[in-house]
């Protein structure tokens, strides 16, 4: 897999609400604080988006997509001066029936998408890099997402067998396409692994690290992957990613280790060896430095969220 797919797989995004609403007349709706990321698109009509803590409201028009990754309360409205309603009861009721919610008769503004939570840990490695509002409105962005949006609308309105599942998968596609478009926009002042993927040279090195995290990489080898000298590669990587190549590699290894410790029965020694550490003690030292806790304490801290089978695996791994 590629690095973005790797990270999303590690975070395990789950759509617990994929769908939307079709609202008519003059309206205003308030949504409370949320976990994870909300990713929606305006299928028809237009409305205003106001996010708490952001001074300027955003006008959303047909085809626009927006992501809200920081969990702040927000409002959607035809007129922000109107008193808002709480639309969640109607949305949840519509979800149970497998249909899109129609409010005030519908026909004014139609918004669809998904609310994603992350069952994996360390969601900040993705969400922390995104702005409070990610607004995609360029024609190229709309073209890239048009098929998914049209198909989602068709599935939710026509209610063919399996429509809810198809809509959920389409919501995941919408999230990925929005992240891709945000990445493609490019900007010289953005720092982090996500934005570094837009650079072919640095992306090649990151991809190599993700493909073989257990390899004993050197700066020279990673520079070769990027087609650059050791010193120039190290300088460019630090500038674009915000950390050194070896620091990035160690952090990725520890994130993988944390996932394996809580989802498999592999002993720490085997996990350490698979990630390039010849001794369990060296691995434990690196893990504590990156994750802020020892491997065994990490296991104990995360036991409460496990299923019985996962609990059994975690116990076996800590023995």
C-alpha positions as CSV (number, residue, x, y, z in Angstrom):
1,X,0.0,0.0,0.0
2,X,1.0,3.7,-0.3
3,X,1.6,5.8,2.8
4,X,-1.8,7.5,2.9
5,X,-3.5,4.1,2.7
6,X,-1.2,2.8,5.3
7,X,-2.1,5.5,7.8
8,X,-5.8,5.3,7.1
9,X,-5.7,1.5,7.6
10,X,-3.9,2.0,10.8
11,X,-6.4,4.5,12.1
12,X,-9.3,2.3,10.9
13,X,-11.8,5.0,9.9
14,X,-15.4,3.9,10.4
15,X,-18.4,5.7,9.0
16,X,-21.1,5.5,11.6
17,X,-23.3,8.0,9.7
18,X,-23.3,8.0,5.9
19,X,-26.2,9.8,4.3
20,X,-27.4,13.3,4.4
21,X,-30.5,15.5,4.2
22,X,-32.6,17.4,1.7
23,X,-34.0,20.6,3.2
24,X,-36.4,23.2,1.9
25,X,-37.4,26.7,2.7
26,X,-35.5,29.0,5.0
27,X,-33.5,27.1,7.6
28,X,-30.6,26.9,10.0
29,X,-29.2,23.8,11.7
30,X,-26.6,23.5,14.4
31,X,-24.3,20.5,14.9
32,X,-22.5,19.9,18.2
33,X,-18.9,19.0,18.9
34,X,-17.9,15.7,17.3
35,X,-15.1,13.2,17.3
36,X,-13.2,12.2,14.1
37,X,-13.8,13.9,10.8
38,X,-17.0,15.0,9.0
39,X,-16.8,15.0,5.2
40,X,-19.8,16.2,3.2
41,X,-20.6,17.6,-0.2
42,X,-23.4,19.9,-1.5
43,X,-25.3,17.9,-4.1
44,X,-27.7,20.7,-5.0
45,X,-28.5,24.2,-3.9
46,X,-26.3,26.3,-1.6
47,X,-25.9,27.2,2.1
48,X,-23.6,28.9,4.6
49,X,-21.2,27.0,6.8
50,X,-20.1,28.7,10.1
51,X,-17.6,26.9,12.3
52,X,-17.1,27.8,15.9
53,X,-13.9,29.8,16.4
54,X,-13.6,30.7,12.7
55,X,-14.6,34.4,12.1
56,X,-15.5,34.0,8.4
57,X,-18.5,32.0,7.3
58,X,-18.1,29.9,4.1
59,X,-20.6,29.9,1.2
60,X,-21.1,26.3,0.0
61,X,-22.4,25.9,-3.5
62,X,-23.4,22.9,-5.6
63,X,-20.5,20.4,-6.0
64,X,-18.5,21.9,-3.1
65,X,-17.0,19.4,-0.6
66,X,-16.0,20.3,2.9
67,X,-14.1,18.4,5.7
68,X,-14.3,19.3,9.4
69,X,-11.5,17.4,11.1
70,X,-11.2,19.3,14.4
71,X,-14.5,18.4,16.0
72,X,-15.7,22.0,16.5
73,X,-19.5,22.8,16.6
74,X,-20.8,24.2,13.4
75,X,-23.9,25.5,11.7
76,X,-25.3,25.1,8.2
77,X,-28.0,27.5,7.1
78,X,-29.7,29.3,4.3
79,X,-29.5,32.3,6.6
80,X,-27.2,32.4,9.6
81,X,-29.4,35.0,11.3
82,X,-32.2,32.4,11.8
83,X,-32.4,30.4,15.1
84,X,-31.0,26.9,14.5
85,X,-32.7,23.6,14.9
86,X,-31.0,20.3,16.0
87,X,-31.2,18.1,12.9
88,X,-29.6,15.0,14.5
89,X,-32.8,13.2,15.6
90,X,-34.2,13.5,12.0
91,X,-30.9,12.3,10.5
92,X,-30.6,9.3,12.9
93,X,-34.3,8.4,12.2
94,X,-33.7,8.5,8.5
95,X,-30.5,6.4,8.8
96,X,-32.4,3.7,10.6
97,X,-34.9,3.6,7.8
98,X,-32.2,3.6,5.2
99,X,-33.4,6.8,3.6
100,X,-32.1,10.4,3.3
101,X,-33.7,12.8,5.7
102,X,-36.2,15.3,4.1
103,X,-36.7,18.4,6.2
104,X,-39.3,21.2,5.5
105,X,-40.3,19.2,2.4
106,X,-36.9,19.2,0.8
107,X,-36.0,20.7,-2.5
108,X,-33.8,23.5,-1.4
109,X,-30.3,22.2,-0.4
110,X,-29.2,18.6,-0.4
111,X,-26.0,17.6,1.5
112,X,-24.5,14.1,1.6
113,X,-21.4,12.5,3.0
114,X,-20.2,10.7,6.1
115,X,-19.0,11.2,9.7
116,X,-15.9,9.1,10.3
117,X,-14.5,8.0,13.7
118,X,-11.2,6.3,14.1
119,X,-11.0,3.1,16.1
120,X,-7.2,3.1,15.8
121,X,-5.1,5.3,18.1
122,X,-3.1,8.4,17.2
123,X,-5.7,10.0,14.9
124,X,-3.8,13.3,15.4
125,X,-1.2,12.1,12.9
126,X,-3.8,12.8,10.2
127,X,-6.3,15.3,11.7
128,X,-3.6,17.5,13.2
129,X,-2.4,18.4,9.7
130,X,-5.7,19.5,8.4
131,X,-7.2,23.0,8.7
132,X,-10.4,23.6,10.7
133,X,-12.3,23.8,7.4
134,X,-11.1,22.1,4.3
135,X,-13.2,23.6,1.5
136,X,-12.9,22.1,-1.9
137,X,-14.6,24.3,-4.5
138,X,-12.4,24.3,-7.6
139,X,-13.9,22.8,-10.8
140,X,-11.1,20.2,-10.9
141,X,-12.0,19.2,-7.4
142,X,-15.7,18.9,-8.3
143,X,-14.8,16.9,-11.5
144,X,-12.8,14.4,-9.4
145,X,-15.6,13.7,-7.0
146,X,-18.6,14.1,-9.3
147,X,-19.1,10.3,-9.9
148,X,-19.0,9.4,-6.2
149,X,-21.5,12.2,-5.4
150,X,-23.9,11.3,-8.1
151,X,-23.7,7.6,-7.3
152,X,-24.3,8.4,-3.6
153,X,-27.3,10.5,-4.4
154,X,-28.7,7.7,-6.6
155,X,-28.2,5.0,-3.9
156,X,-29.8,7.0,-1.1
157,X,-32.8,8.2,-3.1
158,X,-33.6,5.0,-5.0
159,X,-33.0,2.6,-2.1
160,X,-31.9,-0.4,-4.1
161,X,-31.0,-3.5,-2.1
162,X,-27.7,-2.9,-0.2
163,X,-27.9,0.9,-0.7
164,X,-26.8,1.7,2.8
165,X,-23.6,-0.3,2.4
166,X,-22.8,1.2,-1.0
167,X,-23.4,4.7,0.4
168,X,-20.9,3.9,3.2
169,X,-18.2,2.8,0.8
170,X,-18.9,5.9,-1.3
171,X,-18.5,8.0,1.8
172,X,-15.1,6.5,2.3
173,X,-14.2,7.3,-1.4
174,X,-15.4,10.8,-0.8
175,X,-13.1,11.2,2.2
176,X,-10.1,9.8,0.2
177,X,-10.8,12.0,-2.8
178,X,-11.1,15.1,-0.7
179,X,-7.7,14.3,1.0
180,X,-6.2,13.7,-2.5
181,X,-7.5,17.0,-3.8
182,X,-6.3,18.9,-0.7
183,X,-2.9,17.3,-1.2
184,X,-2.8,18.1,-4.9
185,X,-3.4,21.8,-4.3
186,X,0.2,22.2,-3.0
187,X,1.6,25.0,-1.0
188,X,5.1,25.8,-0.1
189,X,4.4,26.7,3.6
190,X,2.7,23.4,4.6
191,X,4.7,20.9,6.6
192,X,4.1,17.3,7.5
193,X,4.2,13.8,6.0
194,X,0.8,14.2,4.3
195,X,2.0,17.2,2.3
196,X,5.4,15.7,1.6
197,X,3.6,13.0,-0.4
198,X,3.0,15.6,-3.1
199,X,6.8,15.7,-3.7
200,X,7.9,12.8,-5.8
201,X,11.3,12.5,-4.3
202,X,10.3,12.6,-0.6
203,X,7.3,10.5,-1.3
204,X,9.5,7.8,-2.8
205,X,11.5,7.7,0.4
206,X,8.4,7.6,2.6
207,X,6.9,4.9,0.5
208,X,10.1,2.8,0.8
209,X,10.0,3.2,4.6
210,X,6.3,2.1,4.8
211,X,6.9,-0.8,2.4
212,X,9.8,-2.2,4.5
213,X,9.7,-0.8,8.0
214,X,11.9,-3.5,9.3
215,X,14.8,-2.8,7.0
216,X,17.8,-1.2,8.6
217,X,17.6,1.9,6.5
218,X,20.5,4.4,6.4
219,X,20.3,8.0,5.2
220,X,22.3,7.0,2.2
221,X,19.9,4.3,1.2
222,X,16.8,6.5,1.7
223,X,18.6,9.3,-0.3
224,X,19.0,6.8,-3.1
225,X,15.3,6.0,-3.0
226,X,14.6,9.7,-3.5
227,X,17.4,10.1,-6.1
228,X,19.3,12.6,-4.0
229,X,22.5,12.8,-2.1
230,X,22.5,11.9,1.6
231,X,22.9,15.5,2.8
232,X,20.5,17.2,0.4
233,X,17.9,14.5,1.1
234,X,18.1,14.9,4.9
235,X,17.8,18.6,4.6
236,X,14.8,18.5,2.2
237,X,13.0,15.8,4.2
238,X,13.4,17.8,7.5
239,X,12.1,20.9,5.8
240,X,9.0,19.2,4.2
241,X,8.1,16.7,6.9
242,X,9.1,18.6,10.0
243,X,11.3,15.8,11.4
244,X,14.4,13.9,10.3
245,X,14.0,10.7,8.1
246,X,15.2,8.5,11.0
247,X,12.8,10.1,13.5
248,X,9.9,9.6,11.0
249,X,10.9,6.0,10.5
250,X,11.1,5.3,14.2
251,X,7.7,6.9,14.8
252,X,6.1,4.8,12.0
253,X,7.7,1.6,13.4
254,X,6.3,2.4,16.9
255,X,2.8,3.1,15.5
256,X,2.9,-0.3,13.7
257,X,4.2,-1.9,16.9
258,X,1.4,-0.5,19.0
259,X,-1.2,-1.8,16.5
260,X,0.4,-5.3,16.4
261,X,0.6,-5.5,20.2
262,X,-3.1,-4.8,20.6
263,X,-4.4,-6.9,17.7
264,X,-2.2,-9.9,17.6
265,X,-0.7,-12.6,19.9
266,X,2.9,-11.9,18.7
267,X,5.4,-11.6,21.5
268,X,7.3,-8.3,21.9
269,X,10.6,-10.0,20.8
270,X,9.0,-11.0,17.4
271,X,7.5,-7.6,16.9
272,X,10.8,-5.9,17.7
273,X,12.7,-8.1,15.3
274,X,10.2,-7.6,12.5
275,X,10.7,-3.8,12.8
276,X,14.5,-3.9,12.7
277,X,15.4,-4.2,16.4
278,X,17.7,-7.0,17.3
279,X,16.9,-6.8,21.0
280,X,13.7,-6.3,22.9
281,X,15.4,-3.8,25.2
282,X,16.4,-1.5,22.4
283,X,12.9,-1.7,21.0
284,X,11.3,-1.0,24.4
285,X,13.6,2.1,24.8
286,X,12.6,3.4,21.4
287,X,8.9,2.7,22.0
288,X,8.9,4.5,25.3
289,X,10.7,7.5,23.8
290,X,8.1,7.8,21.0
291,X,4.9,6.7,22.6
292,X,5.6,8.0,26.1
293,X,5.1,4.7,27.8
294,X,6.6,1.2,27.9
295,X,5.2,-1.5,25.6
296,X,3.6,-3.4,28.5
297,X,2.0,-0.3,30.0
298,X,0.7,0.6,26.6
299,X,-1.0,-2.9,26.5
300,X,-2.5,-2.4,29.9
301,X,-3.8,1.1,29.0
302,X,-5.5,-0.2,25.8
303,X,-7.1,-3.4,27.2
304,X,-10.3,-1.7,28.1
305,X,-11.3,-1.1,24.4
306,X,-10.7,-4.7,23.3
307,X,-13.0,-7.5,22.4
308,X,-12.6,-10.8,24.3
309,X,-10.5,-12.3,21.5
310,X,-8.3,-9.2,21.3
311,X,-7.9,-9.3,25.1
312,X,-6.6,-12.9,24.8
313,X,-4.1,-11.9,22.1
314,X,-2.9,-8.9,24.2
315,X,-2.3,-11.1,27.3
316,X,-0.4,-13.6,25.2
317,X,1.8,-10.8,23.7
318,X,2.7,-9.5,27.1
319,X,3.9,-12.8,28.5
